[in-house]
Amino acid sequence: MAYELTRTERIHYKRVQDAAFQAGEEAVTNLKTALALAGLTLPSLCNDGPVAGHGFVRLGGCNAAFANQLAEIITAGAGARAGVGACSLQSRP
């Protein structure tokens, strides 16, 4: 017999999944913006929805935290390459 989640557990699970999906959306936006600064695009870059309670960005496969770190690095590199001060993207835990 399968365990059925309580109403409280279902609400908590939905909130975790929603937050993970939103983290993925933000990571995709950050990475697209950073790639654009470097003159690069990844046509298949997209939010792949929550995976194990974390945002998941499809670009060959990485989690939202890695995508945000990559976005910060690309943004800093593009700013340095252009000879202007690099702006920082806010990363979210």
MMTF fields as JSON, N, C-alpha, C and O atoms, coordinates in Angstrom:
{
  "mmtfVersion": "1.0.0",
  "mmtfProducer": "UNKNOWN",
  "numBonds": 371,
  "numAtoms": 372,
  "numGroups": 93,
  "numChains": 1,
  "numModels": 1,
  "chainsPerModel": [1],
  "groupsPerChain": [93],
  "chainIdList": ["A"],
  "bondAtomList": [4, 2, 8, 6, 12, 10, 16, 14, 20, 18, 24, 22, 28, 26, 32, 30, 36, 34, 40, 38, 44, 42, 48, 46, 52, 50, 56, 54, 60, 58, 64, 62, 68, 66, 72, 70, 76, 74, 80, 78, 84, 82, 88, 86, 92, 90, 96, 94, 100, 98, 104, 102, 108, 106, 112, 110, 116, 114, 120, 118, 124, 122, 128, 126, 132, 130, 136, 134, 140, 138, 144, 142, 148, 146, 152, 150, 156, 154, 160, 158, 164, 162, 168, 166, 172, 170, 176, 174, 180, 178, 184, 182, 188, 186, 192, 190, 196, 194, 200, 198, 204, 202, 208, 206, 212, 210, 216, 214, 220, 218, 224, 222, 228, 226, 232, 230, 236, 234, 240, 238, 244, 242, 248, 246, 252, 250, 256, 254, 260, 258, 264, 262, 268, 266, 272, 270, 276, 274, 280, 278, 284, 282, 288, 286, 292, 290, 296, 294, 300, 298, 304, 302, 308, 306, 312, 310, 316, 314, 320, 318, 324, 322, 328, 326, 332, 330, 336, 334, 340, 338, 344, 342, 348, 346, 352, 350, 356, 354, 360, 358, 364, 362, 368, 366],
  "bondOrderList": [1, 1, 1, 1, 1, 1, 1, 1, 1, 1, 1, 1, 1, 1, 1, 1, 1, 1, 1, 1, 1, 1, 1, 1, 1, 1, 1, 1, 1, 1, 1, 1, 1, 1, 1, 1, 1, 1, 1, 1, 1, 1, 1, 1, 1, 1, 1, 1, 1, 1, 1, 1, 1, 1, 1, 1, 1, 1, 1, 1, 1, 1, 1, 1, 1, 1, 1, 1, 1, 1, 1, 1, 1, 1, 1, 1, 1, 1, 1, 1, 1, 1, 1, 1, 1, 1, 1, 1, 1, 1, 1, 1],
  "groupList": [{"groupName": "MET", "atomNameList": ["N", "CA", "C", "O"], "elementList": ["N", "C", "C", "O"], "formalChargeList": [0, 0, 0, 0], "bondAtomList": [1, 0, 2, 1, 3, 2], "bondOrderList": [1, 1, 2], "singleLetterCode": "M", "chemCompType": "L-PEPTIDE LINKING"}, {"groupName": "ALA", "atomNameList": ["N", "CA", "C", "O"], "elementList": ["N", "C", "C", "O"], "formalChargeList": [0, 0, 0, 0], "bondAtomList": [1, 0, 2, 1, 3, 2], "bondOrderList": [1, 1, 2], "singleLetterCode": "A", "chemCompType": "L-PEPTIDE LINKING"}, {"groupName": "TYR", "atomNameList": ["N", "CA", "C", "O"], "elementList": ["N", "C", "C", "O"], "formalChargeList": [0, 0, 0, 0], "bondAtomList": [1, 0, 2, 1, 3, 2], "bondOrderList": [1, 1, 2], "singleLetterCode": "Y", "chemCompType": "L-PEPTIDE LINKING"}, {"groupName": "GLU", "atomNameList": ["N", "CA", "C", "O"], "elementList": ["N", "C", "C", "O"], "formalChargeList": [0, 0, 0, 0], "bondAtomList": [1, 0, 2, 1, 3, 2], "bondOrderList": [1, 1, 2], "singleLetterCode": "E", "chemCompType": "L-PEPTIDE LINKING"}, {"groupName": "LEU", "atomNameList": ["N", "CA", "C", "O"], "elementList": ["N", "C", "C", "O"], "formalChargeList": [0, 0, 0, 0], "bondAtomList": [1, 0, 2, 1, 3, 2], "bondOrderList": [1, 1, 2], "singleLetterCode": "L", "chemCompType": "L-PEPTIDE LINKING"}, {"groupName": "THR", "atomNameList": ["N", "CA", "C", "O"], "elementList": ["N", "C", "C", "O"], "formalChargeList": [0, 0, 0, 0], "bondAtomList": [1, 0, 2, 1, 3, 2], "bondOrderList": [1, 1, 2], "singleLetterCode": "T", "chemCompType": "L-PEPTIDE LINKING"}, {"groupName": "ARG", "atomNameList": ["N", "CA", "C", "O"], "elementList": ["N", "C", "C", "O"], "formalChargeList": [0, 0, 0, 0], "bondAtomList": [1, 0, 2, 1, 3, 2], "bondOrderList": [1, 1, 2], "singleLetterCode": "R", "chemCompType": "L-PEPTIDE LINKING"}, {"groupName": "ILE", "atomNameList": ["N", "CA", "C", "O"], "elementList": ["N", "C", "C", "O"], "formalChargeList": [0, 0, 0, 0], "bondAtomList": [1, 0, 2, 1, 3, 2], "bondOrderList": [1, 1, 2], "singleLetterCode": "I", "chemCompType": "L-PEPTIDE LINKING"}, {"groupName": "HIS", "atomNameList": ["N", "CA", "C", "O"], "elementList": ["N", "C", "C", "O"], "formalChargeList": [0, 0, 0, 0], "bondAtomList": [1, 0, 2, 1, 3, 2], "bondOrderList": [1, 1, 2], "singleLetterCode": "H", "chemCompType": "L-PEPTIDE LINKING"}, {"groupName": "LYS", "atomNameList": ["N", "CA", "C", "O"], "elementList": ["N", "C", "C", "O"], "formalChargeList": [0, 0, 0, 0], "bondAtomList": [1, 0, 2, 1, 3, 2], "bondOrderList": [1, 1, 2], "singleLetterCode": "K", "chemCompType": "L-PEPTIDE LINKING"}, {"groupName": "VAL", "atomNameList": ["N", "CA", "C", "O"], "elementList": ["N", "C", "C", "O"], "formalChargeList": [0, 0, 0, 0], "bondAtomList": [1, 0, 2, 1, 3, 2], "bondOrderList": [1, 1, 2], "singleLetterCode": "V", "chemCompType": "L-PEPTIDE LINKING"}, {"groupName": "GLN", "atomNameList": ["N", "CA", "C", "O"], "elementList": ["N", "C", "C", "O"], "formalChargeList": [0, 0, 0, 0], "bondAtomList": [1, 0, 2, 1, 3, 2], "bondOrderList": [1, 1, 2], "singleLetterCode": "Q", "chemCompType": "L-PEPTIDE LINKING"}, {"groupName": "ASP", "atomNameList": ["N", "CA", "C", "O"], "elementList": ["N", "C", "C", "O"], "formalChargeList": [0, 0, 0, 0], "bondAtomList": [1, 0, 2, 1, 3, 2], "bondOrderList": [1, 1, 2], "singleLetterCode": "D", "chemCompType": "L-PEPTIDE LINKING"}, {"groupName": "PHE", "atomNameList": ["N", "CA", "C", "O"], "elementList": ["N", "C", "C", "O"], "formalChargeList": [0, 0, 0, 0], "bondAtomList": [1, 0, 2, 1, 3, 2], "bondOrderList": [1, 1, 2], "singleLetterCode": "F", "chemCompType": "L-PEPTIDE LINKING"}, {"groupName": "GLY", "atomNameList": ["N", "CA", "C", "O"], "elementList": ["N", "C", "C", "O"], "formalChargeList": [0, 0, 0, 0], "bondAtomList": [1, 0, 2, 1, 3, 2], "bondOrderList": [1, 1, 2], "singleLetterCode": "G", "chemCompType": "PEPTIDE LINKING"}, {"groupName": "ASN", "atomNameList": ["N", "CA", "C", "O"], "elementList": ["N", "C", "C", "O"], "formalChargeList": [0, 0, 0, 0], "bondAtomList": [1, 0, 2, 1, 3, 2], "bondOrderList": [1, 1, 2], "singleLetterCode": "N", "chemCompType": "L-PEPTIDE LINKING"}, {"groupName": "PRO", "atomNameList": ["N", "CA", "C", "O"], "elementList": ["N", "C", "C", "O"], "formalChargeList": [0, 0, 0, 0], "bondAtomList": [1, 0, 2, 1, 3, 2], "bondOrderList": [1, 1, 2], "singleLetterCode": "P", "chemCompType": "L-PEPTIDE LINKING"}, {"groupName": "SER", "atomNameList": ["N", "CA", "C", "O"], "elementList": ["N", "C", "C", "O"], "formalChargeList": [0, 0, 0, 0], "bondAtomList": [1, 0, 2, 1, 3, 2], "bondOrderList": [1, 1, 2], "singleLetterCode": "S", "chemCompType": "L-PEPTIDE LINKING"}, {"groupName": "CYS", "atomNameList": ["N", "CA", "C", "O"], "elementList": ["N", "C", "C", "O"], "formalChargeList": [0, 0, 0, 0], "bondAtomList": [1, 0, 2, 1, 3, 2], "bondOrderList": [1, 1, 2], "singleLetterCode": "C", "chemCompType": "L-PEPTIDE LINKING"}],
  "groupTypeList": [0, 1, 2, 3, 4, 5, 6, 5, 3, 6, 7, 8, 2, 9, 6, 10, 11, 12, 1, 1, 13, 11, 1, 14, 3, 3, 1, 10, 5, 15, 4, 9, 5, 1, 4, 1, 4, 1, 14, 4, 5, 4, 16, 17, 4, 18, 15, 12, 14, 16, 10, 1, 14, 8, 14, 13, 10, 6, 4, 14, 14, 18, 15, 1, 1, 13, 1, 15, 11, 4, 1, 3, 7, 7, 5, 1, 14, 1, 14, 1, 6, 1, 14, 10, 14, 1, 18, 17, 4, 11, 17, 6, 16],
  "groupIdList": [1, 2, 3, 4, 5, 6, 7, 8, 9, 10, 11, 12, 13, 14, 15, 16, 17, 18, 19, 20, 21, 22, 23, 24, 25, 26, 27, 28, 29, 30, 31, 32, 33, 34, 35, 36, 37, 38, 39, 40, 41, 42, 43, 44, 45, 46, 47, 48, 49, 50, 51, 52, 53, 54, 55, 56, 57, 58, 59, 60, 61, 62, 63, 64, 65, 66, 67, 68, 69, 70, 71, 72, 73, 74, 75, 76, 77, 78, 79, 80, 81, 82, 83, 84, 85, 86, 87, 88, 89, 90, 91, 92, 93],
  "secStructList": [7, 7, 7, 7, 7, 7, 2, 2, 2, 2, 2, 2, 2, 2, 2, 2, 2, 2, 2, 2, 2, 2, 2, 2, 2, 2, 2, 2, 2, 2, 2, 2, 2, 2, 2, 2, 2, 6, 6, 7, 7, 7, 6, 6, 7, 3, 3, 3, 3, 3, 3, 6, 6, 3, 3, 3, 3, 3, 6, 6, 6, 3, 3, 2, 2, 2, 2, 2, 2, 2, 2, 2, 2, 2, 2, 2, 2, 2, 2, 2, 2, 2, 6, 1, 7, 7, 7, 7, 7, 7, 7, 7, 7],
  "xCoordList": [0.846, 0.0, 0.893, 1.834, 0.595, 1.395, 1.047, -0.096, 2.062, 1.862, 1.234, 1.691, 0.216, -0.436, -0.031, -0.133, 0.427, 0.866, -0.309, -1.435, -0.03, -1.049, -1.187, -0.352, -2.225, -2.43, -1.231, -0.757, -0.748, 0.403, 1.641, 2.387, 1.856, 3.007, 2.889, 3.884, 1.682, 1.473, 1.746, 2.366, 1.285, 1.517, 3.01, 3.524, 3.706, 5.151, 5.876, 6.749, 5.515, 6.145, 5.92, 6.854, 4.703, 4.416, 5.241, 5.75, 5.381, 6.185, 7.646, 8.28, 8.179, 9.567, 9.729, 10.694, 8.793, 8.855, 8.712, 9.424, 7.803, 7.626, 8.886, 9.288, 9.509, 10.747, 11.865, 12.654, 11.936, 12.957, 12.719, 13.674, 11.483, 11.174, 11.57, 12.168, 11.237, 11.581, 13.098, 13.597, 13.834, 15.303, 15.836, 16.773, 15.256, 15.649, 15.363, 16.195, 14.192, 13.838, 14.838, 15.298, 15.168, 16.116, 17.501, 18.19, 17.913, 19.221, 19.28, 20.29, 18.21, 18.16, 18.264, 19.024, 17.51, 17.564, 18.956, 19.477, 19.573, 20.927, 21.925, 22.765, 21.842, 22.8, 22.589, 23.564, 21.343, 21.08, 21.624, 22.22, 21.422, 21.919, 23.44, 24.02, 24.083, 25.543, 26.099, 27.082, 25.484, 25.947, 25.791, 26.659, 24.692, 24.481, 25.579, 26.022, 26.022, 27.123, 28.408, 29.219, 28.581, 29.767, 29.533, 30.416, 28.341, 28.021, 27.744, 27.913, 27.324, 27.065, 25.597, 24.923, 25.115, 23.774, 23.805, 24.574, 22.981, 22.754, 21.291, 20.409, 21.016, 19.627, 18.756, 17.55, 19.346, 18.538, 18.478, 17.93, 19.03, 19.032, 17.597, 16.859, 17.207, 15.854, 15.785, 16.666, 14.711, 14.425, 13.819, 12.85, 14.383, 13.884, 13.014, 12.699, 12.625, 11.762, 12.53, 13.74, 11.848, 12.519, 12.976, 12.25, 14.193, 14.74, 15.301, 16.205, 14.775, 15.2, 15.138, 16.001, 14.11, 13.918, 14.809, 14.886, 15.487, 16.366, 15.996, 15.524, 16.216, 16.019, 17.02, 18.156, 16.617, 17.494, 17.437, 16.366, 18.602, 18.712, 19.258, 20.286, 18.575, 19.019, 19.935, 19.522, 21.189, 22.161, 23.175, 24.323, 22.739, 23.581, 23.478, 23.928, 22.894, 22.596, 23.451, 24.644, 22.869, 23.523, 22.441, 21.305, 22.808, 21.805, 21.802, 22.706, 20.782, 20.6, 21.766, 22.163, 22.315, 23.439, 24.649, 25.302, 24.958, 26.08, 25.821, 26.723, 24.595, 24.266, 24.435, 24.913, 24.05, 24.239, 25.722, 26.129, 26.533, 27.978, 28.572, 29.387, 28.172, 28.656, 28.245, 29.027, 27.022, 26.55, 27.404, 27.729, 27.771, 28.618, 30.002, 30.547, 30.562, 31.892, 31.866, 32.746, 30.864, 30.76, 30.542, 31.125, 29.7, 29.458, 30.744, 31.044, 31.496, 32.768, 33.748, 34.422, 33.841, 34.758, 34.365, 35.229, 33.07, 32.611, 32.885, 33.267, 32.685, 32.971, 34.445, 34.816, 35.302, 36.75, 37.207, 38.069, 36.642, 37.008, 36.634, 37.357, 35.497, 35.05, 35.761, 35.611, 36.539, 37.277, 36.44, 36.813, 35.314, 34.472, 34.382, 34.66, 33.997, 33.823, 32.727, 31.656, 32.989, 31.999, 30.884, 31.129, 29.675, 28.544, 28.329, 28.645, 27.798, 27.589, 26.132, 25.244, 25.885, 24.537, 24.308, 25.201, 23.114, 22.81, 22.504, 21.623, 23.238, 22.924, 22.002, 22.089, 21.119, 20.164, 20.472, 20.766, 20.405, 20.708, 19.738, 19.858],
  "yCoordList": [-1.176, 0.0, 1.242, 1.34, 2.166, 3.377, 4.384, 4.485, 5.111, 6.162, 7.369, 7.794, 7.915, 9.104, 10.309, 10.289, 11.348, 12.551, 13.238, 13.219, 13.839, 14.641, 15.963, 16.308, 16.683, 17.991, 18.904, 19.588, 18.919, 19.747, 19.342, 20.198, 18.044, 17.562, 17.934, 18.29, 17.852, 18.227, 19.705, 20.092, 20.532, 21.979, 22.272, 23.064, 21.64, 21.844, 21.401, 22.11, 20.236, 19.718, 20.677, 20.956, 21.183, 22.127, 23.392, 23.912, 23.894, 25.106, 24.874, 25.731, 23.721, 23.384, 23.28, 23.799, 22.616, 22.46, 23.812, 24.082, 24.661, 25.985, 26.832, 27.523, 26.776, 27.534, 27.006, 27.786, 25.702, 25.115, 25.519, 25.835, 25.52, 25.939, 27.395, 27.745, 28.245, 29.666, 29.858, 30.71, 29.087, 29.166, 28.818, 29.457, 27.822, 27.462, 28.582, 28.877, 29.213, 30.339, 31.487, 32.056, 31.817, 32.902, 32.559, 33.424, 31.312, 30.885, 30.983, 31.416, 30.585, 30.687, 32.152, 32.481, 33.021, 34.451, 35.012, 35.738, 34.682, 35.162, 34.679, 35.452, 33.409, 32.852, 33.41, 33.707, 33.558, 34.157, 35.579, 35.972, 36.35, 37.722, 37.753, 38.54, 36.899, 36.844, 36.38, 36.935, 35.381, 34.9, 35.98, 36.137, 36.728, 37.816, 38.867, 39.415, 39.155, 40.119, 39.644, 40.452, 38.337, 37.76, 37.465, 36.939, 37.806, 37.557, 36.094, 35.655, 35.34, 33.914, 33.591, 34.287, 32.551, 32.05, 30.532, 29.892, 29.984, 28.545, 28.334, 28.545, 27.923, 27.826, 26.901, 27.121, 25.884, 24.935, 25.255, 24.47, 26.388, 26.776, 26.967, 27.788, 26.219, 26.35, 25.788, 25.054, 26.157, 25.621, 24.237, 24.077, 23.261, 21.894, 21.498, 20.322, 22.484, 22.206, 21.696, 21.484, 21.5, 21.03, 19.575, 18.715, 19.335, 17.983, 17.802, 18.53, 16.851, 16.572, 17.826, 18.038, 18.656, 19.839, 21.019, 21.981, 20.961, 22.051, 22.455, 21.635, 23.744, 24.187, 23.492, 23.252, 23.164, 22.448, 23.128, 23.271, 23.548, 24.275, 23.335, 22.689, 23.258, 22.378, 23.153, 24.087, 22.722, 23.227, 22.129, 22.383, 20.946, 19.779, 19.189, 18.068, 19.933, 19.467, 20.09, 19.797, 20.941, 21.478, 21.973, 22.213, 22.124, 22.629, 24.157, 24.791, 24.737, 26.186, 26.915, 27.981, 26.373, 27.033, 27.124, 28.166, 26.04, 26.061, 27.072, 27.819, 27.101, 28.049, 29.488, 30.331, 29.786, 31.134, 31.472, 32.598, 30.507, 30.75, 30.999, 31.906, 30.199, 30.391, 31.754, 32.42, 32.173, 33.491, 34.607, 35.567, 34.495, 35.509, 35.559, 36.639, 34.399, 34.341, 34.937, 35.717, 34.572, 35.107, 36.612, 37.343, 37.081, 38.516, 39.264, 40.3, 38.741, 39.381, 39.356, 40.354, 38.244, 38.138, 39.054, 39.672, 39.152, 40.026, 41.485, 42.273, 41.839, 43.216, 43.535, 44.622, 42.603, 42.813, 42.886, 43.697, 42.052, 42.031, 43.338, 43.821, 43.911, 45.173, 46.37, 47.497, 46.129, 47.215, 48.053, 49.181, 47.525, 48.242, 47.427, 46.228, 48.057, 47.334, 46.3, 46.581, 45.142, 44.061, 44.296, 44.644, 44.107, 44.179, 42.797, 41.79, 42.753, 41.483, 41.079, 41.896, 39.836, 39.299, 38.829, 38.255, 39.071, 38.578, 37.1, 36.682, 36.31, 34.886, 34.631, 35.271, 33.682, 33.325, 31.934, 31.044, 31.738, 30.402, 29.367, 28.193],
  "zCoordList": [0.0, 0.0, 0.0, 0.788, -0.872, -1.019, 0.08, 0.527, 0.49, 1.491, 0.819, -0.242, 1.407, 0.869, 1.716, 2.942, 1.038, 1.738, 2.42, 1.922, 3.556, 4.23, 3.488, 2.652, 3.795, 3.158, 3.43, 2.522, 4.654, 5.016, 4.223, 3.749, 4.08, 3.311, 1.83, 1.199, 1.28, -0.124, -0.336, -1.327, 0.593, 0.495, 0.563, -0.226, 1.499, 1.626, 0.356, -0.145, -0.157, -1.38, -2.545, -3.298, -2.707, -3.794, -3.654, -4.647, -2.432, -2.222, -2.585, -3.201, -2.206, -2.536, -4.054, -4.614, -4.712, -6.169, -6.87, -7.838, -6.395, -6.991, -6.844, -7.781, -5.662, -5.439, -6.333, -6.866, -6.496, -7.364, -8.81, -9.519, -9.262, -10.632, -10.832, -11.85, -9.864, -9.963, -9.982, -10.718, -9.192, -9.2, -10.585, -11.063, -11.228, -12.584, -13.571, -14.429, -13.461, -14.335, -14.187, -15.177, -12.932, -12.682, -13.208, -13.748, -13.057, -13.556, -15.079, -15.633, -15.753, -17.215, -17.641, -18.552, -16.992, -17.317, -17.088, -17.934, -15.941, -15.648, -16.681, -17.143, -17.05, -17.996, -19.398, -20.088, -19.835, -21.151, -21.215, -22.218, -20.154, -20.1, -20.163, -20.911, -19.378, -19.36, -20.699, -21.188, -21.286, -22.592, -23.649, -24.508, -23.596, -24.552, -24.429, -25.439, -23.208, -23.006, -23.679, -24.131, -23.739, -24.366, -25.854, -26.532, -26.354, -27.748, -28.051, -29.189, -27.054, -27.206, -26.954, -26.195, -27.581, -27.279, -27.243, -27.961, -26.418, -26.375, -26.753, -25.921, -27.99, -28.445, -27.6, -27.486, -27.016, -26.256, -24.762, -23.988, -24.349, -22.938, -22.453, -22.999, -21.44, -20.908, -19.489, -19.041, -18.806, -17.479, -17.681, -18.423, -17.029, -17.173, -15.993, -15.812, -15.191, -14.056, -12.855, -12.933, -11.761, -10.558, -10.693, -11.193, -10.234, -10.178, -8.774, -8.362, -8.055, -6.677, -5.802, -4.949, -6.019, -5.189, -5.539, -4.776, -6.685, -7.113, -8.526, -9.313, -8.85, -10.216, -11.117, -10.708, -12.342, -13.261, -14.615, -15.204, -15.109, -16.366, -17.429, -17.225, -18.559, -19.643, -20.593, -21.28, -20.597, -21.555, -21.8, -22.164, -21.598, -21.564, -20.174, -19.934, -19.265, -17.92, -16.847, -16.758, -16.034, -14.842, -13.9, -14.309, -12.629, -11.687, -11.684, -12.23, -11.068, -11.077, -10.42, -10.891, -9.354, -8.67, -9.596, -9.654, -10.325, -11.262, -12.379, -12.757, -12.908, -13.975, -13.501, -14.261, -12.252, -11.709, -11.564, -11.849, -11.123, -11.019, -12.393, -12.562, -13.38, -14.744, -15.275, -15.953, -14.97, -15.394, -14.803, -15.501, -13.533, -12.903, -13.544, -13.772, -13.83, -14.451, -15.854, -16.217, -16.636, -17.998, -17.965, -18.766, -17.04, -16.923, -16.575, -17.169, -15.619, -15.24, -16.403, -16.657, -17.111, -18.243, -19.386, -20.008, -19.675, -20.755, -20.415, -21.28, -19.137, -18.717, -18.805, -19.249, -18.389, -18.461, -19.911, -20.25, -20.763, -22.178, -22.859, -23.73, -22.457, -23.037, -22.416, -22.889, -21.355, -20.707, -19.777, -19.457, -19.336, -18.382, -17.116, -17.128, -16.023, -14.766, -14.9, -15.438, -14.425, -14.51, -13.515, -12.36, -13.963, -13.043, -12.464, -13.097, -11.273, -10.596, -10.663, -10.42, -10.987, -10.909, -9.492, -8.87, -8.98, -7.645, -7.738, -8.49, -6.968, -6.928, -5.763, -4.715, -5.972, -4.924, -4.445, -5.243, -3.131, -2.608, -3.099, -2.749]
}
